[in-house]
Structure formats: structure tokens, C-alpha cells
Amino acid sequence: MGWGRPAGLIAGTGGALAVLVLLRVGAGALYAPHPAPQDPGPATAPAGAAPPTDTTATETTPTGAPDLPAGDAAAGRVVFNRCAACHAIDGPNRIGPHLDGVVGREKASVPDFAYSPALRAMAGQVWTPEALDAFLRNVRGYAPGTKMAFAGIASAQDRADLIAYLQSAP
């Protein structure tokens, strides 16, 4: 027996370790939550220039609130599966509060639910479709310090569908 085999084993192990490290780094980058891009505000265009066109799924109204795409409640029911591990539509609180009647309801208002201080600070405000859209886009950006461990829903259409489903629920 010579020393060639252990050296080859060590080299092979090092190569396998390098592949595992690369997979770990790649998976971390792929599945890490990404914050929603911040709107820099209105851009200043030269006089006489045509206004810029927005190709995103949501645009803003003259009041600055996002104009949500039309939602499909049936498609939103499928999107709700992402929420169902922690929330119920019709029933008791789970890890998160029940969501029946959430659209139009005051934030942090479900009795007997221990909201995080971040959401309790919003008590008295209402969950409008626009507020839900912003929350679902970037939960931790909307309510820094929330206990909710959810990266958010990147697709504007999925958010609109989910909100339509929540509005159709009792």
C-alpha cells in the first residue's frame, strides 16, 4: 500500500466539500428573503419629455397609493395555501390571528391574540387592500420587528388574488 490512495481520498473529499459550500451559498442567495425595492419618488424629466412608462404590475394613483391589479378570488384561494399553516379564514387563531373579515378590519384588533409590538403600534389603522398589498409584499419592511416569519409575496398578481380571496371570505 502506498500513500497515493489517502492523498486521492483527501483531494476527493476537498472537492466534495467545495461543491457542498458552493451549493450552500447558492441556495442561501436563491432562497433568502429580498426586500421590496423602495420607490425613489417621482423622477424629474426634462421639459417637453414624455412621461416615463411604468411596466410593473402595480402603478400608483394620483394620491400615491398603489393601484392593485384586478384580483381573482379563486386563484387567491390557491395563494392562501402559503398562509394556511399559520392563519385560518374561518376559525380560531393559530400561530397568527384568524383572517376572516381582515379587509376593512382594524390592525391588531383580534381579541385574545398576542400581536407583536410592531403591529400593536398600528392599532386603530385599517387593513385596506392597499395596506395588505404593502404588508404582503414585504412583511418585515412594513412592520419592522414583527414576529411574523414570512418573506412576503413578490408577485403583484398573487397579492391581488389573495386580497380578493380575503375580501370574499366571511
N, C-alpha and C positions, 0 to 999 in steps of 0.2 A: 504494500500500500504506500502510495506517495502522498505528497502534500497537495497534489493537483485537485483532488476531489473536494477537500474542505474549502480551498480557495474559490473553486467554482460555485460551491454552495453559498459561500458568503457573497460573492458577486451576484448570484441569482436572487438572494434574499434582499440585497440592497436595491436591485432593480424592482422587485415586487414592492418594497417599501416606498420607493419613489412613485410608483404607479398609484398606490393607495393614498399617498399625500396629495398627488395631483387630483385624484377623484374627490377627496375630501374638500379641497379648496374649490374645485369646480362646482360641487354640489352646494357648498356654502354660498357661493356667488349666485347660483341659479335660484336657490330657494330662500334667500334672505329677503326679508320684507324691504321694499323700496318705498321711500316716502313719496307722496304725490308731489309733482312739480309745483312750485309756487308761481302764481301769476304775477309777473313783474309790473302789471298795471298797463294802462294804455300807452302805446308807443307813439312817439311824435313823428309824424310823416311830413315831408316837405310840402309846401303849399302847392295845391293843384294835383297832388298824387292821389291815386285811387286808394281807398281804404284797404287794409290788408284783409285777406280772406282767412277764415278760421276753418281748418279741416277736422277739428276734433268733434267728437260726438255731442259734446255739450257746448253751448255758446252762452254768453251772458246777455241778460236783458238790460234795458236802459238803467234799471235800478242796481245792476251789478250782481244780482242773484243768478245762479246758473239756470239755463233753460233746459230742463231734462228732456231726453228723447221720450217718445211715447213708450209706455211700458206694457208688457203683455203679462197679465196675472198668471196665466197657465205656465208660461216659461219661468216666471218668478217663483212658482211653487217648486220647480226643479232647483233653482238657485238657492232656495231656502234650505235645502238639504245641507248646505255648508254651515248653516246656523243651528240646525236641529239638535246637535249634540249638546248645546248649552241653553237653547231657548225653546219654548213651546209657544204655539199660536193660541191654542185653547187649552188652558190648564194651569197648573201651579207653576211657580217659579222653579227653575232648575239652577244650574250654575249661574245663569243670567236670568234676568226678570222675564216674565211672560210678555209676549209681544202682541196680544190681542188688543186692538184699539190703539196701537202705538202712534199711528199717524194722527196728529192733532192732539195728542196727549202731552201733558207737561213732562219735562225731563225729570228723572229721578223721583217719580211720583207713585211707583208701585208700592203699596203698603207691604211691610214685612220683608223688604229686600234690602240688603246691606250694600248700598251703592258706594263706589269709591269716592273719596273727597273731590276728585276731578269732576265727576258727574253731579255730585250733590251741590257743587258750586254753581251749576247751571239750572238748579231748581227754579221754577217759575217761567222758564223759557219753554217753548212748544216744539215738539218734533214735527216740523213741517217736512214736506217731501224734499225741499232743498237742504234742510239741516240733516236729514237722514242720508241724503246723497253725499254730502261732505263728510259725515261721520263714517259711512261705509267705504268711502274712497281711502281714508287714512285715519283709522281709529285713534291711534296714539298721537297723531298730529292734531286731530280735532280736540281730543281730551287728554293732554299730556298728564301722565300719572294714573291713567285708568287701569283697573285690574284686568280689563278685557284683553286677552291674548289672541288677537286676530289681526292678521296683516292687512286686511281690507280687500275690497273687490276692485280690481283695476278696470274692468270693462264698464263703461258708462251704460251700455245697454243692459248688462246683467244687473247693475244697480237699479236702473229704471224698472226693469221687470220685477225685481224683488220688492221695490216700493209699491208697485201696482198690486202685487200679491198681498202685501201687508195692508194696503188700503181696502182690499176686497174681503179680508178676513174680519170676523166679528169683533 
